[in-house]
Amino acid sequence: MSAPREPGPVVVGPPPGTDVWHIVLDVDPEAAVPVGALLDDEERRRAGRLRDSRAATRFVVAHGAVRSVLAGYLGATGGTLHWARGPNGKPYFDGPWRRWQWSLSRSGGHAMLAVRLHDPVGVDLEEIRNDVRATALAARFMPPDEAAAVSREADQLSRSALYHRLLSRKEACVKASGGRLLDGLCLRVLVPGIVEGTGAYDGERWDLRDLPAPPGFVATLATVGDRPQRLRMFEWDWRSRREDPVGIGPHHPEPSPDGPGLAAAGGLLVPASRGPA
């Protein structure tokens, strides 16, 4: 039996705005073996320190997917990529690739990777947990209008959904700027669009956009500045290929009739609630 081949890079061309990849993390452990070949020594050590086997597999798949996707944009090999991290953990390339910006978010069995040129980007994916004290947490950490909006929701599930939506919007802005979430909880994000920074982020601006997400999750994209952005979304599912995952090329979708959520169109995820990206 031959050894599994290392996954090759995915080539889709330079992003015209922001490309967002949805990555399914819950796969057969055997499917993660070739992916692990892309990780560097530190990533392997981090995966090895995870005592839960499912958590370790999710980590390996997420980081292997990131390396394969980025390699396609950069014309490189996933296993050779190296990046630095800012004071709060934001990854960035130095040297000839420094204009490339990217952000990864993992939650449960899913991950999202955002990639763009020039402007810093942040993506955040949150699983909606019904066991959190959404009303109390919003009242303690969020601006009064956001706390009031959470408390007005009719039931616990709705309150949790809105709380996690607001948290995701704040986290996306913070990740784009490379800051700390604690400093960003005061950001006013009740309505997406252009967000003005306050407190530690005074003077900053973000273009904030809700993303389609798997059922039970919410996701948000933020880019520093206020320039309009084009959005392409791609599905990345390791379950379909065990040896050589293949990415789906660019596509210009029509709005999905299925309503908000993840609507597959030829392998591409369509933001159904906002029309063509």
DOMAR-754235 format. One line per field, with one value per residue (C-alpha): x, y, z; residue in one letter. Coordinates in nm, 2 decimals, decimal comma, padded with zeros to 4 digits. Example, Ala and Ser with C-alpha at 12.3 -4.5 7.8 and 13.67 -1.06 7.14 Angstrom:
BEGIN
x [01,23/01,37] $
y [-00,45/-00,11] $
z [00,78/00,71] $
aa [A/S] $
END
This chain:
BEGIN
x [00,00/00,15/00,19/-00,07/00,03/00,08/-00,22/-00,13/-00,20/-00,54/-00,51/-00,80/-00,63/-00,57/-00,88/-01,06/-01,16/-01,18/-01,19/-01,34/-01,30/-01,53/-01,34/-01,51/-01,29/-01,46/-01,31/-01,19/-00,86/-00,69/-00,79/-00,58/-00,26/-00,14/-00,26/-00,02/00,27/00,21/00,24/00,56/00,73/00,56/00,21/00,28/00,39/00,07/-00,14/00,05/-00,02/-00,40/-00,52/-00,85/-00,81/-01,09/-00,95/-00,61/-00,76/-00,95/-00,63/-00,43/-00,70/-00,75/-00,38/-00,32/-00,61/-00,47/-00,13/-00,27/-00,50/-00,23/00,02/-00,21/-00,23/00,15/00,27/00,45/00,44/00,23/00,49/00,75/00,53/00,65/00,49/00,53/00,27/00,20/00,18/-00,17/-00,12/-00,23/-00,04/00,14/00,39/00,72/00,93/00,80/00,46/00,39/00,10/-00,10/-00,34/-00,52/-00,72/-00,84/-01,12/-01,21/-01,52/-01,65/-01,62/-01,58/-01,33/-01,32/-01,02/-01,02/-00,76/-00,71/-00,44/-00,33/-00,60/-00,59/-00,87/-01,04/-01,29/-01,47/-01,68/-01,88/-02,09/-02,42/-02,41/-02,75/-02,58/-02,43/-02,59/-02,64/-02,84/-02,60/-02,29/-02,42/-02,52/-02,17/-01,95/-02,14/-02,28/-02,63/-02,81/-02,66/-02,74/-03,10/-03,13/-03,02/-03,26/-03,55/-03,52/-03,82/-03,64/-03,30/-03,20/-03,27/-03,08/-02,78/-02,79/-02,79/-02,52/-02,29/-02,36/-02,25/-01,95/-01,85/-01,87/-01,65/-01,40/-01,37/-01,28/-01,03/-00,87/-00,84/-00,65/-00,45/-00,58/-00,74/-01,11/-01,13/-01,05/-01,30/-01,61/-01,71/-01,73/-02,08/-02,17/-02,55/-02,57/-02,31/-02,15/-01,90/-01,79/-01,61/-01,35/-01,38/-01,17/-00,84/-00,95/-01,04/-00,97/-01,00/-01,27/-01,38/-01,61/-01,81/-02,01/-02,21/-02,13/-02,34/-02,25/-02,33/-02,65/-02,59/-02,31/-02,26/-01,97/-01,85/-01,59/-01,41/-01,16/-00,97/-01,08/-01,41/-01,35/-01,63/-01,52/-01,60/-01,66/-01,60/-01,68/-01,55/-01,63/-01,33/-01,44/-01,17/-01,42/-01,45/-01,07/-00,84/-00,52/-00,54/-00,81/-00,91/-01,05/-01,33/-01,25/-01,40/-01,77/-02,01/-02,33/-02,69/-02,87/-02,98/-03,35/-03,29/-03,26/-02,98/-02,72/-02,47/-02,61/-02,40/-02,38/-02,14/-01,92/-01,93/-02,09/-02,33/-02,42/-02,79/-02,91/-02,72/-02,74/-02,44/-02,10] $
y [00,00/00,33/00,62/00,90/01,19/01,53/01,75/01,99/02,37/02,51/02,77/03,00/03,33/03,65/03,75/04,05/04,15/03,89/03,51/03,31/02,94/02,72/02,42/02,10/01,97/01,65/01,38/01,03/01,04/00,86/01,15/01,39/01,18/01,34/01,68/01,65/01,65/02,02/02,13/02,27/02,14/02,39/02,30/01,93/01,99/02,19/01,91/01,65/01,83/01,80/01,50/01,47/01,29/01,47/01,81/01,71/01,60/01,92/02,12/01,93/01,96/02,33/02,42/02,18/02,35/02,69/02,59/02,43/02,72/02,99/02,80/02,82/03,20/03,24/02,99/02,80/02,47/02,45/02,28/02,55/02,85/03,04/03,34/03,56/03,66/04,00/04,07/03,93/03,64/03,78/03,60/03,79/03,73/03,91/03,97/03,94/03,81/04,09/04,24/03,92/03,92/03,63/03,52/03,19/03,11/02,77/02,66/02,31/02,11/02,40/02,67/02,97/03,12/03,47/03,58/03,92/04,15/04,47/04,55/04,36/04,12/03,94/03,65/03,50/03,19/03,13/02,83/02,94/02,79/02,79/02,74/03,09/03,36/03,58/03,86/03,89/03,88/04,14/04,37/04,35/04,37/04,53/04,88/04,95/04,94/04,60/04,46/04,59/04,42/04,09/04,11/04,19/03,86/03,63/03,32/03,19/03,05/03,38/03,57/03,34/03,37/03,75/03,76/03,53/03,74/04,06/03,88/03,75/04,10/04,24/03,96/04,00/04,37/04,29/04,02/04,24/04,50/04,25/04,37/04,21/04,11/04,26/04,60/04,55/04,45/04,82/04,84/04,93/04,65/04,63/04,69/04,57/04,80/05,07/05,05/05,33/05,24/05,35/05,32/05,15/05,14/05,51/05,64/05,30/05,19/04,86/04,73/04,47/04,20/03,90/03,57/03,26/02,99/02,63/02,57/02,66/02,90/03,27/03,42/03,77/03,93/04,26/04,45/04,76/05,07/05,15/05,05/04,84/04,47/04,19/03,86/03,51/03,21/02,86/02,52/02,31/01,96/01,71/01,43/01,43/01,35/01,15/01,20/01,51/01,77/01,99/02,35/02,49/02,76/03,11/03,15/03,43/03,31/03,42/03,47/03,13/03,07/02,87/03,18/03,27/03,01/02,80/02,76/02,54/02,65/02,44/02,39/02,76/02,90/03,18/03,45/03,41/03,69/03,96/03,87/03,83/03,90] $
z [00,00/-00,11/00,13/00,11/-00,11/00,05/-00,06/-00,33/-00,33/-00,44/-00,71/-00,77/-00,87/-00,68/-00,48/-00,63/-00,27/00,00/-00,04/00,25/00,28/00,49/00,61/00,75/01,03/01,14/00,91/00,94/01,13/00,83/00,61/00,83/00,79/00,46/00,58/00,87/00,64/00,57/00,93/01,07/01,39/01,62/01,48/01,52/01,88/01,95/01,80/02,00/02,32/02,27/02,47/02,29/01,96/01,79/01,89/01,76/01,42/01,39/01,46/01,20/00,93/00,99/00,98/00,68/00,49/00,56/00,43/00,12/00,03/00,10/-00,10/-00,40/-00,38/-00,32/-00,58/-00,30/-00,12/00,19/00,40/00,33/00,44/00,75/00,92/01,22/01,48/01,63/02,01/02,03/01,80/01,46/01,19/00,92/00,64/00,63/00,32/-00,03/00,08/00,33/00,13/00,17/00,46/00,62/00,92/01,06/01,30/01,43/01,63/01,69/01,37/01,14/01,04/00,82/00,65/00,50/00,24/00,08/-00,06/00,11/00,37/00,70/00,74/01,03/01,03/01,32/01,35/01,67/01,77/01,93/02,28/02,46/02,80/02,83/03,04/02,73/02,90/03,20/02,98/02,74/03,02/03,18/02,87/02,58/02,51/02,66/02,32/02,25/02,59/02,56/02,22/02,37/02,66/02,43/02,25/02,32/02,44/02,56/02,22/02,04/02,31/02,28/01,90/01,91/02,18/01,98/01,66/01,84/01,98/01,64/01,49/01,76/01,74/01,36/01,40/01,67/01,47/01,17/01,38/01,57/01,91/02,22/02,24/02,59/02,44/02,16/02,36/02,37/01,99/01,87/01,62/01,65/01,28/01,03/00,78/00,86/01,23/01,40/01,66/02,02/02,34/02,25/01,89/01,86/01,51/01,34/01,10/00,97/00,69/00,88/00,70/00,83/00,66/00,59/00,84/00,92/01,12/01,48/01,40/01,32/01,12/01,05/00,82/00,89/00,69/00,81/00,63/00,46/00,10/-00,06/-00,08/-00,32/-00,16/-00,29/-00,07/-00,13/00,03/00,14/00,25/00,33/00,34/-00,04/-00,10/00,12/-00,07/-00,28/-00,19/-00,48/-00,43/-00,63/-00,88/-00,88/-00,96/-00,99/-00,81/-00,82/-00,49/-00,34/-00,31/00,01/00,23/00,47/00,55/00,36/00,01/-00,21/-00,58/-00,77/-00,47/-00,38/-00,07/-00,16/00,09/00,02/00,23/00,04/-00,32/-00,56/-00,39] $
aa [M/S/A/P/R/E/P/G/P/V/V/V/G/P/P/P/G/T/D/V/W/H/I/V/L/D/V/D/P/E/A/A/V/P/V/G/A/L/L/D/D/E/E/R/R/R/A/G/R/L/R/D/S/R/A/A/T/R/F/V/V/A/H/G/A/V/R/S/V/L/A/G/Y/L/G/A/T/G/G/T/L/H/W/A/R/G/P/N/G/K/P/Y/F/D/G/P/W/R/R/W/Q/W/S/L/S/R/S/G/G/H/A/M/L/A/V/R/L/H/D/P/V/G/V/D/L/E/E/I/R/N/D/V/R/A/T/A/L/A/A/R/F/M/P/P/D/E/A/A/A/V/S/R/E/A/D/Q/L/S/R/S/A/L/Y/H/R/L/L/S/R/K/E/A/C/V/K/A/S/G/G/R/L/L/D/G/L/C/L/R/V/L/V/P/G/I/V/E/G/T/G/A/Y/D/G/E/R/W/D/L/R/D/L/P/A/P/P/G/F/V/A/T/L/A/T/V/G/D/R/P/Q/R/L/R/M/F/E/W/D/W/R/S/R/R/E/D/P/V/G/I/G/P/H/H/P/E/P/S/P/D/G/P/G/L/A/A/A/G/G/L/L/V/P/A/S/R/G/P/A] $
END
